[in-house]
């Protein structure tokens, strides 16, 4: 895991400090809650579905959304600000939540502080992380339907001969770490024993790869028709595709995918801990969770939320996809994350 954060420069972490636009102008004397979360379409949906309703319910406070590129940047910021946190509430993938909890960067949350905690299933309020599951997503193939009219059906399509120099594989983060267990299973292995089979399959795709980089992001490259196919996230692919009809789409391959969990966390040492817990409770409410699912195509974690079948199928891919979904041991993944990233860099990207 150390390698995951070390890929971020101190300069990159500091660059995020200034990226904190106010959601609504408020008097400087009002309590200001800083929420750190993913940039782009996630931010837009989060502001509309979570923050705006919270401000209507709590007119005496202000909320700042501080966008980050990924969870690794969040971890770097939490470490950098350990002595004087400027982040109150943080969104992160579960592997980072586990690591940040171990480093005492995140505060525990009780049912008394967050009543909606009781509606989160056991997998979303684990003993090894202090945060709570906020949303679920699936690793997906995201493609340009203008170039590939028929939806790709397999992860092996990343190596399709017709797509030389048209594939984007930003796999030096959670996407690569989540893809490795899927590829390893496809090759007949078990990621807990060895990821060698998955790395071997990933190397087979390398001749098609035009970009391994996280920036410009996959979705930008697809919209610009600089790439035709890539490894991304179902929710973001669907959000961007809906905003740009007839362009990009997301699909879960027939071999299955990985259920990825985003957590919402209270930073240890937050100067607004009580307000932060209130905000987290709001984010986990039935109404907020349903609204975010409708806007962002991320699955809710509150067990009381009931989604229409059409929306549920768009988020989770339907019963057939769910049956093939991998539920990873995120504690194991967290412990091996940094080493896996280094192996991807050394044995796939630089090979």
Secondary structure, 3 states (H helix, E strand, C coil): CHHHHHCCCHHHHHHHHHCCCECCCCCCCCEEEEEEEECCHHHHHHHHHHHHHHHHHCCCEEEEEEEECCHHHHHHHHHHCCCCCCCCEEEEEHHHHHHHHHCCCEECCCCCCCHHHHHECHHHCCCCCCCEEEEEEEEEEEEECCCCCCCCCCHHHHHCHHHCCCEECCCCCHHHHHHHHHHHHHCCCCCCCCCHHHHHHHHHHHHHEEECCCCCCHHHHHHCCCCCEEEEEHHHHHHHHHHCCCCEEEECCCCCCEEEEEEEEEECCCCCHHHHHHHHHHHCCHHHHHHHHHHHCCEECECCCCCCHHHHHHHHCCHHHHHHCECCCHHHHHHHHHHHHHHHHHHHHCC
